Amino acid sequence: MKKYAKLRGRIREKYGTQEAFASAMGIRSATLSAKLQGKTDWTRAEIERACRLLDIAISELHEYFFAL
């Protein structure tokens, strides 16, 4: 399974593009890309912000950020 596949789908559903979501997050597109590829880690603050922006419930958080 592709890393962060469910998260990528939610980003497309809510924002259309990764670039638009990166802008909403206040980070560069390259930074988001690195995170989605598993090259850099998400901080707790980034995960919390992403969940708010993407309407991800705390109970679903593990499915988007920690699923194998």
PDB file of N, H, CA, C and O in Angstrom:
ATOM      1  N   MET A   1       0.845  -1.184   0.000  1.00  0.00           N
ATOM      2  CA  MET A   1       0.000   0.000   0.000  1.00  0.00           C
ATOM      3  C   MET A   1       0.894   1.252   0.000  1.00  0.00           C
ATOM      4  O   MET A   1       1.899   1.312   0.707  1.00  0.00           O
ATOM      5  N   LYS A   2       0.521   2.200  -0.772  1.00  0.00           N
ATOM      6  H   LYS A   2      -0.296   2.151  -1.346  1.00  0.00           H
ATOM      7  CA  LYS A   2       1.276   3.443  -0.868  1.00  0.00           C
ATOM      8  C   LYS A   2       1.177   4.224   0.445  1.00  0.00           C
ATOM      9  O   LYS A   2       0.100   4.348   1.027  1.00  0.00           O
ATOM     10  N   LYS A   3       2.308   4.743   0.895  1.00  0.00           N
ATOM     11  H   LYS A   3       3.184   4.642   0.421  1.00  0.00           H
ATOM     12  CA  LYS A   3       2.331   5.493   2.148  1.00  0.00           C
ATOM     13  C   LYS A   3       1.385   6.693   2.063  1.00  0.00           C
ATOM     14  O   LYS A   3       1.381   7.437   1.082  1.00  0.00           O
ATOM     15  N   TYR A   4       0.601   6.857   3.098  1.00  0.00           N
ATOM     16  H   TYR A   4       0.604   6.253   3.895  1.00  0.00           H
ATOM     17  CA  TYR A   4      -0.351   7.974   3.205  1.00  0.00           C
ATOM     18  C   TYR A   4      -1.394   7.992   2.083  1.00  0.00           C
ATOM     19  O   TYR A   4      -1.869   9.064   1.707  1.00  0.00           O
ATOM     20  N   ALA A   5      -1.749   6.846   1.555  1.00  0.00           N
ATOM     21  H   ALA A   5      -1.363   5.975   1.861  1.00  0.00           H
ATOM     22  CA  ALA A   5      -2.717   6.781   0.456  1.00  0.00           C
ATOM     23  C   ALA A   5      -4.069   7.371   0.872  1.00  0.00           C
ATOM     24  O   ALA A   5      -4.672   8.126   0.109  1.00  0.00           O
ATOM     25  N   LYS A   6      -4.541   7.040   2.058  1.00  0.00           N
ATOM     26  H   LYS A   6      -4.050   6.427   2.678  1.00  0.00           H
ATOM     27  CA  LYS A   6      -5.841   7.546   2.511  1.00  0.00           C
ATOM     28  C   LYS A   6      -5.773   9.063   2.727  1.00  0.00           C
ATOM     29  O   LYS A   6      -6.721   9.781   2.409  1.00  0.00           O
ATOM     30  N   LEU A   7      -4.665   9.537   3.260  1.00  0.00           N
ATOM     31  H   LEU A   7      -3.895   8.954   3.519  1.00  0.00           H
ATOM     32  CA  LEU A   7      -4.480  10.971   3.468  1.00  0.00           C
ATOM     33  C   LEU A   7      -4.444  11.703   2.131  1.00  0.00           C
ATOM     34  O   LEU A   7      -5.054  12.762   1.988  1.00  0.00           O
ATOM     35  N   ARG A   8      -3.747  11.156   1.168  1.00  0.00           N
ATOM     36  H   ARG A   8      -3.251  10.296   1.284  1.00  0.00           H
ATOM     37  CA  ARG A   8      -3.686  11.762  -0.173  1.00  0.00           C
ATOM     38  C   ARG A   8      -5.089  11.869  -0.775  1.00  0.00           C
ATOM     39  O   ARG A   8      -5.433  12.882  -1.385  1.00  0.00           O
ATOM     40  N   GLY A   9      -5.888  10.828  -0.600  1.00  0.00           N
ATOM     41  H   GLY A   9      -5.608  10.006  -0.105  1.00  0.00           H
ATOM     42  CA  GLY A   9      -7.255  10.838  -1.111  1.00  0.00           C
ATOM     43  C   GLY A   9      -8.096  11.914  -0.456  1.00  0.00           C
ATOM     44  O   GLY A   9      -8.888  12.582  -1.121  1.00  0.00           O
ATOM     45  N   ARG A  10      -7.925  12.085   0.850  1.00  0.00           N
ATOM     46  H   ARG A  10      -7.281  11.543   1.390  1.00  0.00           H
ATOM     47  CA  ARG A  10      -8.691  13.106   1.570  1.00  0.00           C
ATOM     48  C   ARG A  10      -8.264  14.509   1.120  1.00  0.00           C
ATOM     49  O   ARG A  10      -9.094  15.409   0.997  1.00  0.00           O
ATOM     50  N   ILE A  11      -6.964  14.680   0.879  1.00  0.00           N
ATOM     51  H   ILE A  11      -6.289  13.949   0.979  1.00  0.00           H
ATOM     52  CA  ILE A  11      -6.467  15.964   0.391  1.00  0.00           C
ATOM     53  C   ILE A  11      -7.100  16.284  -0.964  1.00  0.00           C
ATOM     54  O   ILE A  11      -7.557  17.406  -1.187  1.00  0.00           O
ATOM     55  N   ARG A  12      -7.128  15.307  -1.863  1.00  0.00           N
ATOM     56  H   ARG A  12      -6.757  14.396  -1.682  1.00  0.00           H
ATOM     57  CA  ARG A  12      -7.748  15.517  -3.186  1.00  0.00           C
ATOM     58  C   ARG A  12      -9.237  15.831  -3.045  1.00  0.00           C
ATOM     59  O   ARG A  12      -9.766  16.703  -3.735  1.00  0.00           O
ATOM     60  N   GLU A  13      -9.902  15.113  -2.149  1.00  0.00           N
ATOM     61  H   GLU A  13      -9.473  14.404  -1.589  1.00  0.00           H
ATOM     62  CA  GLU A  13     -11.340  15.303  -1.937  1.00  0.00           C
ATOM     63  C   GLU A  13     -11.653  16.715  -1.429  1.00  0.00           C
ATOM     64  O   GLU A  13     -12.599  17.346  -1.900  1.00  0.00           O
ATOM     65  N   LYS A  14     -10.873  17.205  -0.481  1.00  0.00           N
ATOM     66  H   LYS A  14     -10.104  16.693  -0.099  1.00  0.00           H
ATOM     67  CA  LYS A  14     -11.159  18.486   0.159  1.00  0.00           C
ATOM     68  C   LYS A  14     -10.523  19.695  -0.535  1.00  0.00           C
ATOM     69  O   LYS A  14     -11.097  20.784  -0.538  1.00  0.00           O
ATOM     70  N   TYR A  15      -9.334  19.498  -1.125  1.00  0.00           N
ATOM     71  H   TYR A  15      -8.869  18.613  -1.123  1.00  0.00           H
ATOM     72  CA  TYR A  15      -8.595  20.641  -1.677  1.00  0.00           C
ATOM     73  C   TYR A  15      -8.298  20.538  -3.163  1.00  0.00           C
ATOM     74  O   TYR A  15      -7.867  21.518  -3.770  1.00  0.00           O
ATOM     75  N   GLY A  16      -8.515  19.396  -3.752  1.00  0.00           N
ATOM     76  H   GLY A  16      -8.866  18.600  -3.259  1.00  0.00           H
ATOM     77  CA  GLY A  16      -8.268  19.242  -5.182  1.00  0.00           C
ATOM     78  C   GLY A  16      -6.823  18.924  -5.518  1.00  0.00           C
ATOM     79  O   GLY A  16      -6.550  18.009  -6.295  1.00  0.00           O
ATOM     80  N   THR A  17      -5.898  19.670  -4.938  1.00  0.00           N
ATOM     81  H   THR A  17      -6.119  20.414  -4.307  1.00  0.00           H
ATOM     82  CA  THR A  17      -4.472  19.434  -5.222  1.00  0.00           C
ATOM     83  C   THR A  17      -3.664  19.488  -3.931  1.00  0.00           C
ATOM     84  O   THR A  17      -4.082  20.077  -2.934  1.00  0.00           O
ATOM     85  N   GLN A  18      -2.503  18.860  -3.980  1.00  0.00           N
ATOM     86  H   GLN A  18      -2.163  18.381  -4.790  1.00  0.00           H
ATOM     87  CA  GLN A  18      -1.587  18.925  -2.846  1.00  0.00           C
ATOM     88  C   GLN A  18      -1.080  20.352  -2.657  1.00  0.00           C
ATOM     89  O   GLN A  18      -0.838  20.788  -1.532  1.00  0.00           O
ATOM     90  N   GLU A  19      -0.924  21.069  -3.756  1.00  0.00           N
ATOM     91  H   GLU A  19      -1.120  20.715  -4.670  1.00  0.00           H
ATOM     92  CA  GLU A  19      -0.446  22.451  -3.679  1.00  0.00           C
ATOM     93  C   GLU A  19      -1.422  23.332  -2.897  1.00  0.00           C
ATOM     94  O   GLU A  19      -1.008  24.141  -2.067  1.00  0.00           O
ATOM     95  N   ALA A  20      -2.713  23.170  -3.167  1.00  0.00           N
ATOM     96  H   ALA A  20      -3.049  22.512  -3.841  1.00  0.00           H
ATOM     97  CA  ALA A  20      -3.732  23.954  -2.460  1.00  0.00           C
ATOM     98  C   ALA A  20      -3.745  23.600  -0.972  1.00  0.00           C
ATOM     99  O   ALA A  20      -3.898  24.477  -0.121  1.00  0.00           O
ATOM    100  N   PHE A  21      -3.584  22.327  -0.669  1.00  0.00           N
ATOM    101  H   PHE A  21      -3.460  21.616  -1.361  1.00  0.00           H
ATOM    102  CA  PHE A  21      -3.554  21.915   0.733  1.00  0.00           C
ATOM    103  C   PHE A  21      -2.296  22.433   1.423  1.00  0.00           C
ATOM    104  O   PHE A  21      -2.365  22.894   2.563  1.00  0.00           O
ATOM    105  N   ALA A  22      -1.166  22.367   0.759  1.00  0.00           N
ATOM    106  H   ALA A  22      -1.110  21.993  -0.167  1.00  0.00           H
ATOM    107  CA  ALA A  22       0.078  22.890   1.335  1.00  0.00           C
ATOM    108  C   ALA A  22      -0.083  24.370   1.668  1.00  0.00           C
ATOM    109  O   ALA A  22       0.354  24.827   2.724  1.00  0.00           O
ATOM    110  N   SER A  23      -0.702  25.103   0.775  1.00  0.00           N
ATOM    111  H   SER A  23      -1.057  24.732  -0.083  1.00  0.00           H
ATOM    112  CA  SER A  23      -0.940  26.524   1.005  1.00  0.00           C
ATOM    113  C   SER A  23      -1.814  26.734   2.243  1.00  0.00           C
ATOM    114  O   SER A  23      -1.524  27.600   3.069  1.00  0.00           O
ATOM    115  N   ALA A  24      -2.872  25.950   2.371  1.00  0.00           N
ATOM    116  H   ALA A  24      -3.107  25.247   1.700  1.00  0.00           H
ATOM    117  CA  ALA A  24      -3.750  26.044   3.534  1.00  0.00           C
ATOM    118  C   ALA A  24      -3.014  25.682   4.821  1.00  0.00           C
ATOM    119  O   ALA A  24      -3.297  26.232   5.885  1.00  0.00           O
ATOM    120  N   MET A  25      -2.071  24.755   4.714  1.00  0.00           N
ATOM    121  H   MET A  25      -1.842  24.308   3.849  1.00  0.00           H
ATOM    122  CA  MET A  25      -1.272  24.341   5.869  1.00  0.00           C
ATOM    123  C   MET A  25      -0.218  25.381   6.231  1.00  0.00           C
ATOM    124  O   MET A  25       0.277  25.408   7.358  1.00  0.00           O
ATOM    125  N   GLY A  26       0.121  26.240   5.265  1.00  0.00           N
ATOM    126  H   GLY A  26      -0.282  26.219   4.350  1.00  0.00           H
ATOM    127  CA  GLY A  26       1.168  27.222   5.504  1.00  0.00           C
ATOM    128  C   GLY A  26       2.561  26.665   5.322  1.00  0.00           C
ATOM    129  O   GLY A  26       3.518  27.151   5.925  1.00  0.00           O
ATOM    130  N   ILE A  27       2.676  25.620   4.472  1.00  0.00           N
ATOM    131  H   ILE A  27       1.898  25.225   3.983  1.00  0.00           H
ATOM    132  CA  ILE A  27       3.971  25.024   4.183  1.00  0.00           C
ATOM    133  C   ILE A  27       4.182  24.978   2.676  1.00  0.00           C
ATOM    134  O   ILE A  27       3.231  25.104   1.905  1.00  0.00           O
ATOM    135  N   ARG A  28       5.409  24.800   2.267  1.00  0.00           N
ATOM    136  H   ARG A  28       6.182  24.698   2.893  1.00  0.00           H
ATOM    137  CA  ARG A  28       5.722  24.709   0.842  1.00  0.00           C
ATOM    138  C   ARG A  28       5.233  23.376   0.282  1.00  0.00           C
ATOM    139  O   ARG A  28       5.130  22.389   1.010  1.00  0.00           O
ATOM    140  N   SER A  29       4.938  23.356  -1.000  1.00  0.00           N
ATOM    141  H   SER A  29       5.022  24.158  -1.591  1.00  0.00           H
ATOM    142  CA  SER A  29       4.501  22.126  -1.665  1.00  0.00           C
ATOM    143  C   SER A  29       5.559  21.038  -1.546  1.00  0.00           C
ATOM    144  O   SER A  29       5.234  19.868  -1.346  1.00  0.00           O
ATOM    145  N   ALA A  30       6.832  21.426  -1.669  1.00  0.00           N
ATOM    146  H   ALA A  30       7.096  22.377  -1.831  1.00  0.00           H
ATOM    147  CA  ALA A  30       7.929  20.457  -1.568  1.00  0.00           C
ATOM    148  C   ALA A  30       7.984  19.834  -0.170  1.00  0.00           C
ATOM    149  O   ALA A  30       8.305  18.655  -0.021  1.00  0.00           O
ATOM    150  N   THR A  31       7.674  20.628   0.840  1.00  0.00           N
ATOM    151  H   THR A  31       7.413  21.586   0.718  1.00  0.00           H
ATOM    152  CA  THR A  31       7.663  20.117   2.216  1.00  0.00           C
ATOM    153  C   THR A  31       6.552  19.094   2.384  1.00  0.00           C
ATOM    154  O   THR A  31       6.763  18.033   2.971  1.00  0.00           O
ATOM    155  N   LEU A  32       5.362  19.413   1.867  1.00  0.00           N
ATOM    156  H   LEU A  32       5.191  20.275   1.390  1.00  0.00           H
ATOM    157  CA  LEU A  32       4.249  18.469   1.942  1.00  0.00           C
ATOM    158  C   LEU A  32       4.579  17.199   1.179  1.00  0.00           C
ATOM    159  O   LEU A  32       4.308  16.100   1.663  1.00  0.00           O
ATOM    160  N   SER A  33       5.149  17.332   0.016  1.00  0.00           N
ATOM    161  H   SER A  33       5.369  18.225  -0.377  1.00  0.00           H
ATOM    162  CA  SER A  33       5.521  16.170  -0.786  1.00  0.00           C
ATOM    163  C   SER A  33       6.482  15.262  -0.019  1.00  0.00           C
ATOM    164  O   SER A  33       6.322  14.042  -0.025  1.00  0.00           O
ATOM    165  N   ALA A  34       7.474  15.851   0.636  1.00  0.00           N
ATOM    166  H   ALA A  34       7.604  16.843   0.641  1.00  0.00           H
ATOM    167  CA  ALA A  34       8.435  15.067   1.415  1.00  0.00           C
ATOM    168  C   ALA A  34       7.739  14.331   2.558  1.00  0.00           C
ATOM    169  O   ALA A  34       8.076  13.185   2.855  1.00  0.00           O
ATOM    170  N   LYS A  35       6.784  14.977   3.188  1.00  0.00           N
ATOM    171  H   LYS A  35       6.511  15.908   2.947  1.00  0.00           H
ATOM    172  CA  LYS A  35       6.041  14.342   4.275  1.00  0.00           C
ATOM    173  C   LYS A  35       5.203  13.173   3.747  1.00  0.00           C
ATOM    174  O   LYS A  35       5.158  12.108   4.364  1.00  0.00           O
ATOM    175  N   LEU A  36       4.546  13.373   2.616  1.00  0.00           N
ATOM    176  H   LEU A  36       4.582  14.238   2.115  1.00  0.00           H
ATOM    177  CA  LEU A  36       3.696  12.328   2.043  1.00  0.00           C
ATOM    178  C   LEU A  36       4.508  11.158   1.489  1.00  0.00           C
ATOM    179  O   LEU A  36       3.982  10.057   1.324  1.00  0.00           O
ATOM    180  N   GLN A  37       5.774  11.392   1.205  1.00  0.00           N
ATOM    181  H   GLN A  37       6.202  12.286   1.339  1.00  0.00           H
ATOM    182  CA  GLN A  37       6.663  10.325   0.747  1.00  0.00           C
ATOM    183  C   GLN A  37       7.385   9.641   1.910  1.00  0.00           C
ATOM    184  O   GLN A  37       8.124   8.678   1.707  1.00  0.00           O
ATOM    185  N   GLY A  38       7.168  10.142   3.123  1.00  0.00           N
ATOM    186  H   GLY A  38       6.567  10.924   3.287  1.00  0.00           H
ATOM    187  CA  GLY A  38       7.813   9.561   4.291  1.00  0.00           C
ATOM    188  C   GLY A  38       9.261   9.971   4.452  1.00  0.00           C
ATOM    189  O   GLY A  38       9.997   9.355   5.223  1.00  0.00           O
ATOM    190  N   LYS A  39       9.683  11.006   3.735  1.00  0.00           N
ATOM    191  H   LYS A  39       9.086  11.507   3.109  1.00  0.00           H
ATOM    192  CA  LYS A  39      11.072  11.469   3.821  1.00  0.00           C
ATOM    193  C   LYS A  39      11.304  12.354   5.032  1.00  0.00           C
ATOM    194  O   LYS A  39      12.415  12.405   5.561  1.00  0.00           O
ATOM    195  N   THR A  40      10.265  13.053   5.476  1.00  0.00           N
ATOM    196  H   THR A  40       9.363  13.012   5.046  1.00  0.00           H
ATOM    197  CA  THR A  40      10.330  13.857   6.694  1.00  0.00           C
ATOM    198  C   THR A  40       9.102  13.543   7.536  1.00  0.00           C
ATOM    199  O   THR A  40       8.058  13.151   7.015  1.00  0.00           O
ATOM    200  N   ASP A  41       9.242  13.717   8.822  1.00  0.00           N
ATOM    201  H   ASP A  41      10.091  14.036   9.245  1.00  0.00           H
ATOM    202  CA  ASP A  41       8.155  13.400   9.751  1.00  0.00           C
ATOM    203  C   ASP A  41       7.184  14.560   9.901  1.00  0.00           C
ATOM    204  O   ASP A  41       7.532  15.726   9.715  1.00  0.00           O
ATOM    205  N   TRP A  42       5.972  14.202  10.240  1.00  0.00           N
ATOM    206  H   TRP A  42       5.689  13.255  10.391  1.00  0.00           H
ATOM    207  CA  TRP A  42       4.958  15.188  10.586  1.00  0.00           C
ATOM    208  C   TRP A  42       5.162  15.566  12.044  1.00  0.00           C
ATOM    209  O   TRP A  42       5.434  14.699  12.873  1.00  0.00           O
ATOM    210  N   THR A  43       5.037  16.836  12.366  1.00  0.00           N
ATOM    211  H   THR A  43       4.816  17.541  11.692  1.00  0.00           H
ATOM    212  CA  THR A  43       5.045  17.243  13.762  1.00  0.00           C
ATOM    213  C   THR A  43       3.627  17.088  14.312  1.00  0.00           C
ATOM    214  O   THR A  43       2.659  16.974  13.560  1.00  0.00           O
ATOM    215  N   ARG A  44       3.535  17.088  15.616  1.00  0.00           N
ATOM    216  H   ARG A  44       4.322  17.180  16.227  1.00  0.00           H
ATOM    217  CA  ARG A  44       2.212  16.993  16.238  1.00  0.00           C
ATOM    218  C   ARG A  44       1.333  18.166  15.798  1.00  0.00           C
ATOM    219  O   ARG A  44       0.158  17.983  15.478  1.00  0.00           O
ATOM    220  N   ALA A  45       1.908  19.363  15.785  1.00  0.00           N
ATOM    221  H   ALA A  45       2.862  19.511  16.044  1.00  0.00           H
ATOM    222  CA  ALA A  45       1.147  20.554  15.386  1.00  0.00           C
ATOM    223  C   ALA A  45       0.663  20.440  13.942  1.00  0.00           C
ATOM    224  O   ALA A  45      -0.458  20.844  13.635  1.00  0.00           O
ATOM    225  N   GLU A  46       1.490  19.898  13.055  1.00  0.00           N
ATOM    226  H   GLU A  46       2.401  19.569  13.304  1.00  0.00           H
ATOM    227  CA  GLU A  46       1.093  19.729  11.649  1.00  0.00           C
ATOM    228  C   GLU A  46      -0.034  18.716  11.520  1.00  0.00           C
ATOM    229  O   GLU A  46      -0.966  18.919  10.743  1.00  0.00           O
ATOM    230  N   ILE A  47       0.045  17.635  12.272  1.00  0.00           N
ATOM    231  H   ILE A  47       0.803  17.470  12.904  1.00  0.00           H
ATOM    232  CA  ILE A  47      -1.014  16.622  12.241  1.00  0.00           C
ATOM    233  C   ILE A  47      -2.322  17.225  12.742  1.00  0.00           C
ATOM    234  O   ILE A  47      -3.378  17.006  12.148  1.00  0.00           O
ATOM    235  N   GLU A  48      -2.254  17.983  13.832  1.00  0.00           N
ATOM    236  H   GLU A  48      -1.396  18.161  14.315  1.00  0.00           H
ATOM    237  CA  GLU A  48      -3.462  18.607  14.369  1.00  0.00           C
ATOM    238  C   GLU A  48      -4.067  19.586  13.362  1.00  0.00           C
ATOM    239  O   GLU A  48      -5.282  19.613  13.168  1.00  0.00           O
ATOM    240  N   ARG A  49      -3.215  20.387  12.726  1.00  0.00           N
ATOM    241  H   ARG A  49      -2.227  20.365  12.884  1.00  0.00           H
ATOM    242  CA  ARG A  49      -3.704  21.360  11.730  1.00  0.00           C
ATOM    243  C   ARG A  49      -4.302  20.643  10.527  1.00  0.00           C
ATOM    244  O   ARG A  49      -5.365  21.029  10.041  1.00  0.00           O
ATOM    245  N   ALA A  50      -3.634  19.610  10.045  1.00  0.00           N
ATOM    246  H   ALA A  50      -2.770  19.296  10.440  1.00  0.00           H
ATOM    247  CA  ALA A  50      -4.144  18.841   8.903  1.00  0.00           C
ATOM    248  C   ALA A  50      -5.503  18.225   9.234  1.00  0.00           C
ATOM    249  O   ALA A  50      -6.409  18.232   8.401  1.00  0.00           O
ATOM    250  N   CYS A  51      -5.641  17.702  10.428  1.00  0.00           N
ATOM    251  H   CYS A  51      -4.905  17.696  11.104  1.00  0.00           H
ATOM    252  CA  CYS A  51      -6.921  17.105  10.827  1.00  0.00           C
ATOM    253  C   CYS A  51      -8.035  18.143  10.834  1.00  0.00           C
ATOM    254  O   CYS A  51      -9.152  17.864  10.398  1.00  0.00           O
ATOM    255  N   ARG A  52      -7.733  19.335  11.326  1.00  0.00           N
ATOM    256  H   ARG A  52      -6.826  19.562  11.680  1.00  0.00           H
ATOM    257  CA  ARG A  52      -8.750  20.404  11.321  1.00  0.00           C
ATOM    258  C   ARG A  52      -9.125  20.781   9.887  1.00  0.00           C
ATOM    259  O   ARG A  52     -10.305  20.891   9.555  1.00  0.00           O
ATOM    260  N   LEU A  53      -8.116  20.975   9.047  1.00  0.00           N
ATOM    261  H   LEU A  53      -7.157  20.886   9.317  1.00  0.00           H
ATOM    262  CA  LEU A  53      -8.364  21.400   7.671  1.00  0.00           C
ATOM    263  C   LEU A  53      -9.086  20.340   6.849  1.00  0.00           C
ATOM    264  O   LEU A  53      -9.877  20.664   5.963  1.00  0.00           O
ATOM    265  N   LEU A  54      -8.811  19.070   7.147  1.00  0.00           N
ATOM    266  H   LEU A  54      -8.169  18.806   7.867  1.00  0.00           H
ATOM    267  CA  LEU A  54      -9.378  17.970   6.361  1.00  0.00           C
ATOM    268  C   LEU A  54     -10.594  17.330   7.024  1.00  0.00           C
ATOM    269  O   LEU A  54     -11.118  16.333   6.527  1.00  0.00           O
ATOM    270  N   ASP A  55     -11.045  17.895   8.140  1.00  0.00           N
ATOM    271  H   ASP A  55     -10.619  18.705   8.544  1.00  0.00           H
ATOM    272  CA  ASP A  55     -12.189  17.339   8.871  1.00  0.00           C
ATOM    273  C   ASP A  55     -11.981  15.867   9.221  1.00  0.00           C
ATOM    274  O   ASP A  55     -12.864  15.037   9.007  1.00  0.00           O
ATOM    275  N   ILE A  56     -10.822  15.561   9.755  1.00  0.00           N
ATOM    276  H   ILE A  56     -10.105  16.236   9.929  1.00  0.00           H
ATOM    277  CA  ILE A  56     -10.518  14.201  10.209  1.00  0.00           C
ATOM    278  C   ILE A  56     -10.734  14.163  11.715  1.00  0.00           C
ATOM    279  O   ILE A  56     -10.134  14.937  12.461  1.00  0.00           O
ATOM    280  N   ALA A  57     -11.590  13.261  12.147  1.00  0.00           N
ATOM    281  H   ALA A  57     -12.077  12.632  11.541  1.00  0.00           H
ATOM    282  CA  ALA A  57     -11.877  13.117  13.578  1.00  0.00           C
ATOM    283  C   ALA A  57     -10.676  12.501  14.290  1.00  0.00           C
ATOM    284  O   ALA A  57      -9.925  11.723  13.702  1.00  0.00           O
ATOM    285  N   ILE A  58     -10.508  12.851  15.536  1.00  0.00           N
ATOM    286  H   ILE A  58     -11.118  13.483  16.014  1.00  0.00           H
ATOM    287  CA  ILE A  58      -9.414  12.300  16.341  1.00  0.00           C
ATOM    288  C   ILE A  58      -9.469  10.771  16.332  1.00  0.00           C
ATOM    289  O   ILE A  58      -8.431  10.111  16.295  1.00  0.00           O
ATOM    290  N   SER A  59     -10.666  10.218  16.365  1.00  0.00           N
ATOM    291  H   SER A  59     -11.510  10.755  16.395  1.00  0.00           H
ATOM    292  CA  SER A  59     -10.818   8.762  16.370  1.00  0.00           C
ATOM    293  C   SER A  59     -10.343   8.115  15.066  1.00  0.00           C
ATOM    294  O   SER A  59     -10.088   6.911  15.037  1.00  0.00           O
ATOM    295  N   GLU A  60     -10.222   8.895  13.988  1.00  0.00           N
ATOM    296  H   GLU A  60     -10.429   9.873  14.012  1.00  0.00           H
ATOM    297  CA  GLU A  60      -9.765   8.379  12.686  1.00  0.00           C
ATOM    298  C   GLU A  60      -8.307   8.715  12.393  1.00  0.00           C
ATOM    299  O   GLU A  60      -7.754   8.245  11.398  1.00  0.00           O
ATOM    300  N   LEU A  61      -7.684   9.513  13.237  1.00  0.00           N
ATOM    301  H   LEU A  61      -8.133   9.894  14.045  1.00  0.00           H
ATOM    302  CA  LEU A  61      -6.346  10.018  13.002  1.00  0.00           C
ATOM    303  C   LEU A  61      -5.354   8.914  12.638  1.00  0.00           C
ATOM    304  O   LEU A  61      -4.563   9.079  11.709  1.00  0.00           O
ATOM    305  N   HIS A  62      -5.387   7.790  13.358  1.00  0.00           N
ATOM    306  H   HIS A  62      -6.029   7.656  14.112  1.00  0.00           H
ATOM    307  CA  HIS A  62      -4.430   6.703  13.093  1.00  0.00           C
ATOM    308  C   HIS A  62      -4.577   6.133  11.683  1.00  0.00           C
ATOM    309  O   HIS A  62      -3.599   5.658  11.106  1.00  0.00           O
ATOM    310  N   GLU A  63      -5.765   6.173  11.131  1.00  0.00           N
ATOM    311  H   GLU A  63      -6.559   6.559  11.598  1.00  0.00           H
ATOM    312  CA  GLU A  63      -5.990   5.642   9.785  1.00  0.00           C
ATOM    313  C   GLU A  63      -5.292   6.473   8.706  1.00  0.00           C
ATOM    314  O   GLU A  63      -4.929   5.951   7.652  1.00  0.00           O
ATOM    315  N   TYR A  64      -5.109   7.748   8.972  1.00  0.00           N
ATOM    316  H   TYR A  64      -5.404   8.172   9.828  1.00  0.00           H
ATOM    317  CA  TYR A  64      -4.526   8.668   8.006  1.00  0.00           C
ATOM    318  C   TYR A  64      -3.018   8.859   8.195  1.00  0.00           C
ATOM    319  O   TYR A  64      -2.290   9.043   7.220  1.00  0.00           O
ATOM    320  N   PHE A  65      -2.552   8.815   9.439  1.00  0.00           N
ATOM    321  H   PHE A  65      -3.143   8.665  10.232  1.00  0.00           H
ATOM    322  CA  PHE A  65      -1.164   9.147   9.710  1.00  0.00           C
ATOM    323  C   PHE A  65      -0.307   7.985  10.205  1.00  0.00           C
ATOM    324  O   PHE A  65       0.920   8.054  10.121  1.00  0.00           O
ATOM    325  N   PHE A  66      -0.915   6.929  10.712  1.00  0.00           N
ATOM    326  H   PHE A  66      -1.911   6.873  10.780  1.00  0.00           H
ATOM    327  CA  PHE A  66      -0.115   5.875  11.311  1.00  0.00           C
ATOM    328  C   PHE A  66      -0.435   4.478  10.780  1.00  0.00           C
ATOM    329  O   PHE A  66       0.089   3.493  11.299  1.00  0.00           O
ATOM    330  N   ALA A  67      -1.270   4.377   9.773  1.00  0.00           N
ATOM    331  H   ALA A  67      -1.696   5.178   9.352  1.00  0.00           H
ATOM    332  CA  ALA A  67      -1.601   3.074   9.192  1.00  0.00           C
ATOM    333  C   ALA A  67      -0.418   2.554   8.391  1.00  0.00           C
ATOM    334  O   ALA A  67       0.294   3.318   7.739  1.00  0.00           O
ATOM    335  N   LEU A  68      -0.225   1.269   8.449  1.00  0.00           N
ATOM    336  H   LEU A  68      -0.803   0.648   8.979  1.00  0.00           H
ATOM    337  CA  LEU A  68       0.876   0.653   7.683  1.00  0.00           C
ATOM    338  C   LEU A  68       0.473   0.334   6.279  1.00  0.00           C
ATOM    339  O   LEU A  68       1.281  -0.185   5.508  1.00  0.00           O
TER     340      LEU A  68
END
